[in-house]
């Protein structure tokens, strides 16, 4: 959690302070609200270590090894979720969308970067490999009979005398 969260706890404590001072015998229990929020902020965290992820919420703890982690997903609301090898999902406490890049950087490449832009050279190479595997090249149009011209390296103008001007 960010340090700015603790400012919220301080403001909450100031808000409950005045009612407590006004009637201490009846409203003393209001002091538990900022204390509960403080415990939540101090306890809830996700720690990245060389052995895996250590998840800690207010009342529980869990360790996930790197070999059990298949990937992460980003829900519309709530914390980022980790997908495990047994097809279960586990929320990562204190990791929201804005903190996902910190998690990816701390994992040392074990979690793929969802913000990374794919390299255009690798995508064009894989497209060319797919085209050659299917028997056509990117400039050939099998519907117009261009596949024979493309296979020999000639253009349509070389093979079709009517197309010359």
Backbone as a chain_set.jsonl record, in Angstrom:
{"seq": "XXXXXXXXXXXXXXXXXXXXXXXXXXXXXXXXXXXXXXXXXXXXXXXXXXXXXXXXXXXXXXXXXXXXXXXXXXXXXXXXXXXXXXXXXXXXXXXXXXXXXXXXXXXXXXXXXXXXXXXXXXXXXXXXXXXXXXXXXXXXXXXXXXXXXXXXXXXXXXXXXXXXX", "coords": {"N": [[0.842, -1.181, 0.0], [0.392, 2.306, -0.552], [2.065, 5.162, 0.893], [0.368, 7.263, 1.128], [-2.031, 6.205, 1.851], [-1.922, 5.986, 4.595], [-2.339, 8.573, 5.389], [-5.053, 8.803, 5.01], [-5.927, 7.175, 7.089], [-5.135, 8.72, 9.255], [-6.773, 10.999, 8.875], [-9.268, 9.797, 9.213], [-9.051, 9.058, 11.895], [-9.005, 11.577, 13.067], [-11.601, 12.385, 12.465], [-13.192, 10.68, 14.03], [-12.319, 11.372, 16.502], [-13.453, 13.721, 17.681], [-16.255, 13.07, 18.209], [-15.761, 11.069, 20.114], [-14.522, 12.474, 22.195], [-16.66, 14.083, 22.864], [-18.601, 12.324, 23.976], [-17.366, 10.139, 25.743], [-17.972, 7.755, 27.164], [-19.95, 6.467, 25.699], [-19.142, 6.396, 23.036], [-16.606, 5.325, 22.732], [-15.892, 3.083, 21.307], [-15.648, 3.857, 18.673], [-13.017, 4.417, 18.179], [-11.906, 2.077, 17.366], [-12.31, 1.794, 14.656], [-10.426, 3.388, 12.99], [-8.154, 1.994, 13.87], [-8.615, -0.619, 12.975], [-8.545, -0.206, 10.197], [-5.897, 0.607, 9.945], [-4.526, -1.744, 10.724], [-5.328, -3.39, 8.617], [-4.076, -2.072, 6.44], [-1.353, -2.334, 7.13], [-1.003, -5.08, 7.224], [-1.937, -6.331, 4.805], [-0.491, -7.466, 1.893], [1.559, -8.282, -0.991], [4.352, -10.144, -1.559], [7.232, -10.467, -3.503], [9.488, -13.0, -4.058], [12.576, -14.881, -4.593], [11.776, -17.539, -4.446], [9.051, -17.536, -4.907], [5.69, -16.227, -4.73], [4.554, -14.463, -1.929], [1.636, -14.206, -0.298], [-0.323, -12.13, 1.671], [-3.033, -11.512, 3.629], [-5.465, -9.839, 5.721], [-6.223, -11.778, 7.642], [-5.023, -14.164, 6.847], [-2.353, -16.141, 5.334], [-0.342, -17.068, 2.492], [1.714, -19.032, 0.343], [2.98, -19.11, -2.936], [4.576, -21.069, -5.246], [6.851, -20.44, -7.979], [6.714, -22.297, -10.057], [4.111, -23.17, -9.993], [2.609, -21.106, -10.934], [0.708, -19.967, -13.614], [-0.101, -17.667, -14.976], [-1.339, -14.238, -14.991], [-4.339, -12.34, -14.428], [-6.334, -9.464, -15.172], [-8.851, -8.103, -13.523], [-11.927, -6.15, -13.861], [-12.587, -4.86, -11.5], [-11.159, -4.833, -8.238], [-8.417, -6.851, -6.984], [-5.486, -7.899, -8.849], [-5.441, -11.112, -10.337], [-3.969, -14.304, -9.832], [-3.318, -17.05, -11.9], [-3.267, -20.446, -11.332], [-1.577, -23.671, -11.681], [-3.441, -25.673, -11.238], [-5.787, -24.78, -12.327], [-7.058, -22.875, -10.737], [-7.878, -19.674, -9.299], [-6.268, -17.003, -7.647], [-6.537, -14.14, -5.704], [-4.231, -11.43, -5.746], [-3.174, -9.804, -3.052], [-3.195, -6.282, -2.55], [-2.233, -5.706, -5.081], [-3.083, -3.931, -7.624], [-4.312, -2.72, -10.794], [-2.68, -0.488, -11.344], [-0.357, -1.119, -10.0], [0.676, -3.294, -11.25], [2.817, -3.276, -13.072], [5.011, -2.944, -11.353], [4.954, -5.423, -10.071], [5.536, -7.146, -12.222], [8.122, -6.281, -12.891], [9.479, -6.904, -10.492], [9.303, -9.647, -10.522], [11.236, -10.614, -12.159], [11.009, -11.453, -14.833], [9.53, -13.759, -14.704], [6.822, -13.439, -14.673], [5.003, -12.586, -17.445], [5.181, -9.473, -19.244], [2.337, -7.618, -19.506], [2.056, -5.185, -20.708], [3.875, -4.929, -22.695], [4.846, -4.132, -25.977], [4.372, -6.012, -28.868], [7.09, -7.187, -30.868], [7.491, -5.914, -34.082], [9.038, -7.129, -36.085], [9.245, -9.825, -35.372], [6.572, -10.56, -35.498], [6.013, -10.121, -38.221], [7.801, -11.922, -39.365], [6.738, -14.339, -38.427], [4.263, -14.249, -39.694], [5.056, -14.405, -42.372], [6.188, -16.923, -42.33], [3.913, -18.432, -41.825], [2.496, -17.918, -44.173], [4.17, -19.076, -46.13], [4.095, -21.667, -45.303], [1.505, -22.339, -45.884], [1.58, -22.398, -48.611], [1.434, -20.143, -50.151], [2.604, -16.866, -50.987], [3.007, -13.545, -49.617], [2.431, -11.716, -51.689], [1.039, -13.151, -53.576], [-1.958, -14.178, -55.159], [-4.076, -16.673, -54.957], [-6.646, -16.932, -55.997], [-6.744, -15.504, -58.356], [-5.04, -16.856, -59.969], [-2.374, -16.334, -59.504], [-0.53, -17.787, -58.081], [1.284, -19.505, -59.377], [2.927, -17.703, -60.726], [3.986, -16.373, -58.579], [5.403, -18.389, -57.338], [7.488, -18.899, -59.115], [8.804, -16.534, -59.097], [8.173, -14.621, -60.91], [6.173, -11.904, -62.131], [2.658, -11.085, -62.516], [2.374, -9.677, -64.862], [4.461, -10.67, -66.386], [3.599, -13.227, -66.994], [1.079, -13.021, -68.133], [0.101, -11.977, -71.171], [-1.887, -10.157, -71.911], [-2.135, -8.328, -69.903], [-0.217, -6.405, -70.143], [0.652, -3.058, -71.028]], "CA": [[0.0, 0.0, 0.0], [1.161, 3.533, -0.614], [2.115, 5.941, 2.143], [-0.78, 8.155, 1.139], [-3.116, 5.49, 2.541], [-1.835, 6.279, 6.017], [-2.951, 9.887, 5.58], [-6.475, 8.523, 5.155], [-6.141, 6.662, 8.449], [-5.019, 9.875, 10.153], [-7.999, 11.798, 8.743], [-10.342, 9.034, 9.838], [-8.866, 9.17, 13.345], [-9.439, 12.927, 13.468], [-13.057, 12.442, 12.358], [-13.828, 9.986, 15.156], [-11.807, 11.917, 17.756], [-14.368, 14.684, 18.287], [-17.382, 12.402, 18.871], [-15.291, 10.342, 21.294], [-14.321, 13.474, 23.248], [-17.979, 14.574, 23.272], [-19.281, 11.334, 24.821], [-16.399, 9.037, 25.797], [-18.534, 6.514, 27.69], [-20.803, 5.819, 24.718], [-18.568, 6.322, 21.687], [-15.196, 4.901, 22.78], [-15.686, 2.016, 20.323], [-15.309, 4.444, 17.376], [-11.559, 4.407, 18.019], [-11.527, 0.804, 16.746], [-12.406, 1.879, 13.196], [-9.12, 3.695, 12.388], [-7.201, 0.933, 14.204], [-8.865, -1.746, 12.066], [-8.05, 0.188, 8.874], [-4.436, 0.6, 10.047], [-4.101, -3.148, 10.707], [-5.528, -3.856, 7.247], [-3.033, -1.494, 5.579], [-0.047, -2.872, 7.483], [-0.964, -6.53, 7.062], [-2.233, -6.769, 3.448], [0.614, -7.246, 0.959], [2.083, -9.351, -1.831], [5.808, -10.045, -1.588], [7.865, -11.27, -4.541], [10.779, -13.528, -3.615], [13.11, -15.836, -5.58], [11.077, -18.82, -4.371], [7.666, -17.416, -5.346], [4.89, -15.107, -4.233], [4.009, -14.578, -0.574], [0.402, -13.431, -0.222], [-0.728, -11.96, 3.06], [-4.206, -10.668, 3.828], [-5.644, -9.467, 7.118], [-6.321, -12.928, 8.537], [-4.423, -15.385, 6.314], [-1.115, -16.053, 4.557], [-0.201, -18.154, 1.531], [2.901, -18.982, -0.504], [2.8, -19.73, -4.248], [5.846, -21.275, -5.936], [6.855, -19.957, -9.359], [6.339, -23.351, -11.004], [2.658, -23.332, -9.949], [1.982, -19.924, -11.516], [0.546, -20.019, -15.065], [-0.241, -16.313, -15.504], [-2.15, -13.319, -14.199], [-5.43, -11.679, -15.141], [-6.665, -8.149, -14.635], [-10.301, -7.921, -13.517], [-12.361, -4.753, -13.897], [-12.523, -4.349, -10.133], [-10.47, -5.709, -7.294], [-6.989, -7.109, -7.138], [-5.027, -8.752, -9.932], [-5.578, -12.525, -9.956], [-2.954, -15.237, -10.323], [-3.842, -18.34, -12.359], [-2.377, -21.52, -10.904], [-1.55, -24.843, -12.562], [-4.626, -26.507, -11.014], [-6.897, -24.007, -12.887], [-7.709, -22.032, -9.744], [-7.457, -18.279, -9.29], [-5.986, -16.463, -6.323], [-6.29, -12.699, -5.784], [-2.962, -10.967, -5.197], [-3.504, -8.645, -2.214], [-2.509, -4.996, -2.733], [-1.741, -5.543, -6.449], [-4.139, -3.5, -8.525], [-3.838, -2.478, -12.161], [-1.597, 0.486, -11.359], [0.848, -1.706, -9.404], [1.017, -4.509, -11.983], [4.16, -3.133, -13.653], [5.967, -3.216, -10.268], [4.969, -6.868, -9.867], [6.232, -7.751, -13.356], [9.547, -5.959, -12.739], [10.03, -7.624, -9.352], [9.312, -11.093, -10.765], [12.431, -10.972, -12.91], [10.662, -12.123, -16.082], [8.699, -14.96, -14.491], [5.481, -13.034, -15.072], [5.172, -11.823, -18.687], [4.738, -8.082, -19.193], [1.153, -7.43, -20.351], [2.127, -3.879, -21.349], [4.913, -4.956, -23.719], [4.389, -4.072, -27.362], [5.032, -7.084, -29.613], [8.091, -6.763, -31.828], [6.917, -6.088, -35.418], [9.855, -8.03, -36.898], [8.881, -11.207, -35.063], [5.229, -10.851, -36.002], [6.055, -10.234, -39.684], [8.479, -13.184, -39.668], [5.82, -15.454, -38.2], [3.255, -14.185, -40.746], [5.678, -14.911, -43.591], [6.329, -18.37, -42.157], [2.58, -18.995, -41.976], [2.128, -17.845, -45.583], [4.936, -20.058, -46.89], [3.643, -22.995, -44.898], [0.237, -22.629, -46.547], [1.819, -22.545, -50.03], [1.32, -18.87, -50.856], [3.407, -15.786, -50.449], [2.16, -12.408, -49.32], [2.036, -11.022, -52.907], [0.33, -14.048, -54.483], [-3.389, -14.306, -54.966], [-4.427, -17.914, -55.613], [-7.94, -16.83, -56.669], [-6.524, -14.952, -59.689], [-4.06, -17.661, -60.674], [-1.06, -15.738, -59.325], [0.368, -18.603, -57.267], [2.374, -20.025, -60.21], [3.845, -16.601, -60.976], [4.673, -16.056, -57.335], [6.342, -19.464, -57.031], [8.66, -18.808, -59.97], [9.448, -15.245, -58.923], [7.738, -13.718, -61.958], [4.957, -11.163, -61.817], [1.521, -11.408, -63.372], [2.621, -9.053, -66.169], [5.356, -11.545, -67.131], [2.928, -14.455, -67.409], [-0.165, -12.723, -68.832], [0.417, -10.954, -72.185], [-2.95, -9.179, -72.055], [-2.081, -7.334, -68.835], [0.783, -5.387, -70.438], [0.051, -1.899, -71.673]], "C": [[0.887, 1.245, 0.0], [1.126, 4.275, 0.719], [0.952, 6.904, 2.244], [-1.981, 7.506, 1.828], [-3.107, 5.794, 4.033], [-2.366, 7.67, 6.346], [-4.461, 9.731, 5.748], [-6.809, 7.996, 6.54], [-6.082, 7.813, 9.453], [-6.275, 10.739, 10.082], [-9.197, 11.088, 9.362], [-10.258, 9.106, 11.36], [-9.295, 10.541, 13.843], [-10.964, 13.05, 13.427], [-13.743, 11.75, 13.537], [-13.365, 10.551, 16.505], [-12.832, 12.825, 18.44], [-15.628, 14.034, 18.86], [-16.953, 11.638, 20.135], [-15.098, 11.302, 22.458], [-15.657, 13.983, 23.762], [-18.709, 13.616, 24.2], [-18.404, 10.087, 24.913], [-17.003, 7.715, 26.269], [-19.342, 5.764, 26.63], [-20.142, 5.596, 23.366], [-17.096, 5.915, 21.674], [-14.886, 3.851, 21.704], [-15.367, 2.564, 18.934], [-13.803, 4.476, 17.123], [-11.083, 3.109, 17.361], [-11.541, 0.877, 15.214], [-11.07, 2.283, 12.57], [-8.063, 2.647, 12.706], [-7.374, -0.276, 13.286], [-8.358, -1.427, 10.656], [-6.525, 0.182, 8.867], [-3.89, -0.825, 10.016], [-4.239, -3.719, 9.305], [-4.414, -3.342, 6.336], [-1.66, -2.092, 5.865], [0.076, -4.358, 7.159], [-1.097, -6.978, 5.6], [-1.081, -6.418, 2.51], [0.886, -8.489, 0.132], [3.576, -9.138, -1.947], [6.347, -10.994, -2.647], [9.237, -11.694, -4.045], [11.316, -14.477, -4.686], [12.38, -17.18, -5.566], [9.631, -18.746, -4.837], [7.009, -16.166, -4.819], [4.401, -15.417, -2.829], [2.831, -13.634, -0.468], [-0.03, -13.341, 1.224], [-1.916, -11.011, 3.113], [-4.371, -10.434, 5.329], [-5.605, -10.673, 8.043], [-5.66, -14.198, 8.009], [-3.138, -15.08, 5.553], [-1.04, -17.253, 3.619], [1.065, -17.931, 0.724], [2.602, -19.721, -1.81], [4.168, -19.831, -4.9], [5.726, -20.81, -7.384], [6.406, -21.037, -10.337], [4.832, -23.623, -11.003], [1.926, -22.204, -10.657], [1.935, -20.038, -13.039], [0.478, -18.626, -15.666], [-1.065, -15.459, -14.568], [-3.265, -12.762, -15.069], [-5.765, -10.385, -14.415], [-8.182, -7.995, -14.669], [-10.66, -6.432, -13.58], [-12.259, -4.115, -12.521], [-11.774, -5.349, -9.267], [-9.008, -5.883, -7.638], [-6.714, -7.976, -8.359], [-5.101, -10.204, -9.454], [-4.481, -13.352, -10.6], [-3.645, -16.535, -10.71], [-2.813, -19.407, -12.021], [-2.5, -22.717, -11.832], [-2.731, -25.782, -12.354], [-5.914, -25.798, -11.45], [-7.695, -23.25, -11.835], [-7.142, -20.619, -9.849], [-7.285, -17.813, -7.864], [-5.787, -14.956, -6.466], [-4.952, -12.349, -5.127], [-3.236, -9.707, -4.384], [-2.594, -7.453, -2.509], [-1.885, -4.841, -4.107], [-2.948, -5.21, -7.322], [-3.516, -3.209, -9.882], [-2.646, -1.525, -12.178], [-0.308, -0.041, -10.747], [1.331, -2.949, -10.146], [2.419, -4.434, -12.589], [5.239, -3.382, -12.591], [6.08, -4.712, -10.005], [5.742, -7.562, -10.978], [7.733, -7.498, -13.251], [10.187, -6.753, -11.601], [10.115, -9.125, -9.597], [10.527, -11.534, -11.561], [12.13, -11.747, -14.183], [9.823, -13.37, -15.909], [7.236, -14.692, -14.815], [5.645, -12.196, -16.334], [4.565, -10.43, -18.569], [3.52, -7.902, -20.091], [1.169, -6.099, -21.082], [3.135, -3.847, -22.484], [4.279, -4.95, -25.109], [5.103, -5.183, -28.121], [5.981, -6.512, -30.662], [7.551, -6.978, -33.236], [7.731, -7.016, -36.31], [9.488, -9.482, -36.639], [7.491, -11.525, -35.57], [5.226, -10.949, -37.515], [6.781, -11.502, -40.109], [7.544, -14.367, -39.482], [4.706, -15.445, -39.227], [3.805, -14.739, -42.05], [5.851, -16.419, -43.515], [4.977, -19.059, -42.314], [2.163, -19.006, -43.441], [2.871, -18.891, -46.408], [4.497, -21.464, -46.522], [2.331, -23.351, -45.581], [0.38, -22.685, -48.057], [1.685, -21.258, -50.805], [2.275, -17.881, -50.222], [2.51, -14.581, -50.295], [1.706, -11.678, -50.576], [1.201, -11.872, -53.837], [-1.131, -14.111, -54.125], [-3.841, -15.564, -55.685], [-5.762, -17.847, -56.341], [-7.78, -16.302, -58.085], [-5.49, -15.74, -60.476], [-2.651, -17.119, -60.536], [-0.089, -16.646, -58.596], [1.518, -19.163, -58.093], [3.392, -18.936, -60.491], [4.63, -16.274, -59.719], [5.699, -17.124, -57.0], [7.609, -19.355, -57.876], [9.381, -17.485, -59.839], [9.058, -14.256, -59.989], [6.48, -13.001, -61.514], [3.858, -11.577, -62.767], [1.724, -10.829, -64.765], [3.538, -9.92, -67.017], [4.631, -12.765, -67.676], [1.671, -14.19, -68.237], [0.101, -11.634, -69.855], [-0.643, -9.886, -72.31], [-2.846, -8.075, -71.005], [-1.029, -6.268, -69.081], [0.145, -4.239, -71.165], [0.831, -1.398, -72.846]], "O": [[2.01, 1.214, 0.505], [0.258, 4.034, 1.557], [0.589, 7.321, 3.344], [-2.854, 8.209, 2.335], [-4.163, 5.854, 4.664], [-2.799, 7.915, 7.473], [-5.077, 10.447, 6.538], [-7.852, 8.33, 7.103], [-6.882, 7.873, 10.387], [-6.789, 11.167, 11.116], [-10.049, 11.733, 9.973], [-11.282, 9.204, 12.036], [-9.883, 10.657, 14.918], [-11.553, 13.74, 14.258], [-14.789, 12.214, 13.991], [-13.956, 10.24, 17.538], [-13.053, 12.711, 19.645], [-16.045, 14.433, 19.948], [-17.704, 11.573, 21.109], [-15.469, 10.984, 23.588], [-15.794, 14.284, 24.948], [-19.379, 14.064, 25.131], [-18.668, 9.091, 24.24], [-16.579, 6.653, 25.811], [-19.407, 4.535, 26.668], [-20.541, 4.697, 22.626], [-16.41, 6.148, 20.679], [-13.747, 3.746, 21.247], [-14.865, 1.823, 18.089], [-13.367, 4.552, 15.975], [-9.964, 3.054, 16.851], [-10.853, 0.099, 14.552], [-10.602, 1.576, 11.677], [-7.161, 2.424, 11.898], [-6.39, -0.887, 12.868], [-7.797, -2.3, 9.994], [-5.92, -0.215, 7.871], [-2.89, -1.085, 9.348], [-3.364, -4.454, 8.847], [-3.867, -4.107, 5.541], [-0.886, -2.332, 4.939], [1.169, -4.832, 6.85], [-0.424, -7.927, 5.197], [-0.731, -5.25, 2.344], [0.499, -9.599, 0.499], [4.024, -8.077, -2.382], [5.978, -12.167, -2.694], [10.052, -10.856, -3.657], [10.578, -14.843, -5.601], [12.37, -17.885, -6.575], [9.031, -19.779, -5.134], [7.67, -15.177, -4.502], [3.893, -16.508, -2.569], [2.99, -12.415, -0.538], [-0.097, -14.351, 1.925], [-1.823, -9.856, 2.697], [-3.496, -10.799, 6.113], [-5.013, -10.602, 9.121], [-5.732, -15.232, 8.675], [-2.866, -13.939, 5.179], [-1.595, -18.315, 3.904], [1.448, -16.794, 0.45], [2.042, -20.817, -1.797], [4.847, -18.823, -5.091], [4.632, -20.79, -7.947], [5.777, -20.724, -11.347], [4.328, -24.252, -11.933], [0.738, -22.332, -10.952], [2.97, -20.187, -13.689], [0.962, -18.424, -16.78], [-1.446, -15.898, -13.483], [-3.15, -12.718, -16.294], [-5.515, -10.232, -13.219], [-8.749, -7.778, -15.74], [-9.806, -5.568, -13.378], [-11.882, -2.95, -12.401], [-11.763, -6.55, -9.537], [-8.446, -5.164, -8.464], [-7.591, -8.693, -8.841], [-4.847, -10.483, -8.282], [-4.109, -13.135, -11.753], [-4.458, -17.063, -9.952], [-1.64, -19.292, -12.376], [-3.404, -22.781, -12.664], [-3.001, -26.615, -13.218], [-7.003, -26.16, -11.004], [-8.887, -23.008, -12.022], [-6.07, -20.402, -10.414], [-8.059, -18.179, -6.979], [-4.955, -14.524, -7.264], [-4.593, -12.902, -4.088], [-3.501, -8.65, -4.957], [-1.386, -7.604, -2.693], [-1.077, -3.933, -4.304], [-3.724, -6.086, -7.703], [-2.322, -3.432, -10.085], [-1.703, -1.729, -12.943], [0.749, 0.551, -10.964], [2.292, -3.589, -9.719], [3.132, -5.438, -12.613], [6.275, -3.971, -12.899], [7.172, -5.218, -9.747], [6.523, -8.474, -10.707], [8.531, -8.402, -13.495], [11.317, -7.223, -11.735], [10.911, -9.81, -8.955], [10.814, -12.729, -11.627], [12.913, -12.612, -14.576], [9.439, -13.986, -16.904], [6.497, -15.604, -15.186], [6.355, -11.19, -16.309], [3.562, -10.233, -17.883], [3.638, -8.016, -21.311], [0.369, -5.897, -21.996], [3.245, -2.833, -23.174], [3.313, -5.664, -25.375], [6.325, -5.293, -28.03], [5.702, -5.477, -31.266], [7.182, -8.101, -33.577], [7.169, -7.637, -37.213], [9.425, -10.285, -37.57], [7.242, -12.64, -36.027], [4.505, -11.783, -38.064], [6.415, -12.105, -41.118], [7.553, -15.298, -40.287], [4.229, -16.512, -39.612], [3.107, -15.463, -42.76], [5.681, -17.118, -44.514], [4.901, -20.152, -42.875], [1.555, -19.967, -43.911], [2.283, -19.524, -47.285], [4.53, -22.36, -47.365], [2.063, -24.525, -45.834], [-0.595, -22.99, -48.744], [1.813, -21.276, -52.029], [2.696, -18.038, -49.076], [1.378, -14.579, -50.779], [0.647, -11.051, -50.534], [0.689, -11.348, -54.826], [-1.504, -14.101, -52.952], [-3.983, -15.545, -56.908], [-5.989, -18.653, -57.242], [-8.601, -16.617, -58.946], [-5.102, -15.314, -61.564], [-1.802, -17.415, -61.376], [1.09, -16.306, -58.497], [2.628, -19.292, -57.577], [4.594, -19.201, -60.495], [5.811, -15.934, -59.791], [6.752, -16.816, -56.441], [8.695, -19.686, -57.4], [10.461, -17.315, -60.405], [9.565, -13.134, -59.985], [5.793, -13.463, -60.602], [4.092, -12.329, -63.713], [1.292, -11.428, -65.75], [3.42, -9.92, -68.242], [5.013, -13.287, -68.723], [1.241, -15.072, -68.98], [0.307, -10.48, -69.479], [-0.338, -8.789, -72.777], [-3.409, -6.996, -71.191], [-0.943, -5.311, -68.311], [-0.841, -4.445, -71.873], [0.433, -0.422, -73.481]]}, "num_chains": 1, "name": "protein.A"}
